[in-house]
Amino acid sequence: MSVLPPDLPRLRTLATYLRGELSRTEQALAAAEKREAATTRKQPAPEPPAWLVERGIGVGRLPARVHAGDCWDTRSRCAPADADQIRALLAQGIPACPHCRPDTALGVLE
């Protein structure tokens, strides 16, 4: 059983009403999307990590090199680390990046 009216004049009236509601809904949707896009643009980029550990390739993915967080020579295999972790890795003999020199920045000399 249909909830719609059976006669033509009331169906036309209902269609006109629904077109208006659809138009208002689409306008509200566009305005909400515009507000959300503006909010997204205003959010600052997240701070880069202060230190990075570059992992090797393979099953174990052992640390291969350590970097400062803003180093230009990092790769996709880097993970964030804190200063104590970087010092420990340097003490274990993991090499420091020759470009950003995190060992010098942390006061750890070879």
C-alpha positions as CSV (number, residue, x, y, z in Angstrom):
1,M,0.0,0.0,0.0
2,S,1.5,3.4,-1.0
3,V,1.5,6.4,1.2
4,L,1.4,8.7,-1.8
5,P,-1.9,10.3,-2.9
6,P,-3.5,8.7,-5.9
7,D,-4.7,11.9,-7.7
8,L,-2.6,14.0,-10.1
9,P,-2.9,17.5,-8.5
10,R,-1.7,16.3,-5.1
11,L,1.1,14.3,-6.7
12,R,2.3,17.4,-8.6
13,T,2.1,19.5,-5.4
14,L,4.1,16.9,-3.5
15,A,6.7,16.8,-6.3
16,T,7.0,20.6,-6.3
17,Y,7.4,20.6,-2.5
18,L,10.1,17.8,-2.6
19,R,12.1,19.6,-5.4
20,G,12.2,22.6,-3.1
21,E,13.3,20.6,-0.1
22,L,16.0,18.9,-2.3
23,S,17.3,22.2,-3.4
24,R,17.5,23.6,0.2
25,T,19.2,20.4,1.3
26,E,21.8,20.6,-1.5
27,Q,22.5,24.2,-0.6
28,A,22.9,23.3,3.1
29,L,25.2,20.4,2.1
30,A,27.3,22.6,-0.1
31,A,27.7,25.2,2.7
32,A,28.6,22.5,5.2
33,E,31.3,21.1,2.8
34,K,32.7,24.6,2.3
35,R,32.9,25.2,6.1
36,E,34.6,21.8,6.6
37,A,37.1,22.5,3.8
38,A,37.9,25.9,5.3
39,T,38.5,24.3,8.7
40,T,40.7,21.6,7.2
41,R,42.9,24.2,5.5
42,K,43.3,26.2,8.7
43,Q,44.7,23.3,10.7
44,P,48.5,23.6,10.8
45,A,50.7,20.8,9.6
46,P,51.8,18.4,12.4
47,E,55.3,19.1,13.8
48,P,58.0,16.7,12.4
49,P,59.6,14.4,14.9
50,A,62.8,15.7,16.4
51,W,64.7,12.4,15.6
52,L,64.3,9.6,13.2
53,V,65.5,6.0,13.0
54,E,66.0,4.6,9.5
55,R,65.3,0.9,9.3
56,G,67.0,-1.5,7.0
57,I,65.3,-3.7,4.4
58,G,64.4,-7.3,5.3
59,V,62.8,-9.5,7.9
60,G,64.4,-8.0,11.0
61,R,64.4,-4.4,9.8
62,L,67.2,-3.5,12.1
63,P,68.2,0.2,12.6
64,A,70.5,1.3,9.7
65,R,71.1,5.0,10.4
66,V,69.8,7.8,12.7
67,H,68.7,11.2,11.5
68,A,67.6,14.6,12.8
69,G,63.9,15.1,12.2
70,D,64.3,17.7,9.5
71,C,66.9,15.8,7.5
72,W,66.5,15.9,3.7
73,D,68.1,12.5,3.3
74,T,65.4,10.4,5.0
75,R,63.5,7.6,3.4
76,S,60.2,6.0,3.8
77,R,61.6,3.4,6.2
78,C,62.1,6.0,9.0
79,A,60.3,6.0,12.3
80,P,60.2,8.7,15.0
81,A,62.4,8.3,18.1
82,D,63.3,10.3,21.1
83,A,66.7,11.7,22.0
84,D,67.5,8.9,24.5
85,Q,66.8,6.2,21.9
86,I,69.0,8.0,19.3
87,R,71.9,8.2,21.9
88,A,71.5,4.5,22.7
89,L,71.6,3.6,19.0
90,L,74.7,5.7,18.5
91,A,76.3,4.0,21.5
92,Q,75.5,0.6,19.9
93,G,77.4,1.7,16.7
94,I,74.5,2.6,14.5
95,P,75.9,5.3,12.1
96,A,74.7,8.8,12.1
97,C,73.5,10.5,8.9
98,P,76.5,12.4,7.4
99,H,74.2,15.2,6.3
100,C,72.2,16.2,9.4
101,R,74.7,14.8,12.0
102,P,72.4,13.9,14.9
103,D,75.4,12.8,16.9
104,T,76.8,16.3,16.9
105,A,73.5,17.8,17.7
106,L,73.1,15.5,20.7
107,G,76.7,16.0,21.9
108,V,77.6,12.3,21.2
109,L,81.0,12.2,19.5
110,E,82.4,9.0,17.9
